[in-house]
């Protein structure tokens, strides 16, 4: 989670998403069969994060 905390504090990330806290630290701890979180790597170096969900099963159905 340290890597995601670092990324979350970067100016270009804040510019893209604002300062809204969607509680990702608690979300990552949930083991749900309708979501998956992945960190992309190139040559062993992390370059990005993606969360894949089933919006029909996610609580807010956004």
N, C-alpha and C positions, 0 to 999 in steps of 0.2 A: 504494500500500500504506500510505502514511502515514495516510490516512483510516481504514482498517481497523485499524491499530495504535491509533489514538485511540479508536475505538469499543470495541475489545477491552479497553481499560483503564477503561472507565466502570463505576461501581459497580453499576448495574442490569444490565449485561451479565454481570459477574462473579457477581452474585447468581443469575442465571439459569443460567449454565453452569459455575460454579465456577472454579477456577484451572487446570483441566486444559488442557494445551497440546496441541492436536491437529495442530500443525505446519502451520497454514494458510498461512504464508508460503512454505513449500516446495511445498505442494499447489497454490497458485495458479500456480506456474511450470510445472506439468505441462500439456502439450497433449494431452489425451485426448479421443477422439471420443465417449465416453460420459458426459462431464461438461461442465457450463457454469456459469460464475459470472456473476452479474448484480448491478448496483447499481441500486436503484430511486431515481427522482428525482421530485420534485414541483416544478414551476416552476423546474427547473434546480438544485434543492437535493437532495443525496443524503439519503435517509431510511432506507435499509436495504440489506441484502445477502442474497442467496439463492444456494445452490449446488444445482443440479439434477444428479442422477446416475442412472445405471442400476444399481441395487443388485446385479443379477445379474452385472454385469461389473466392479464395484468389487472391489478385492482382498480386503477383509474380509467382503464379502457381508452386512454388517450389516442 
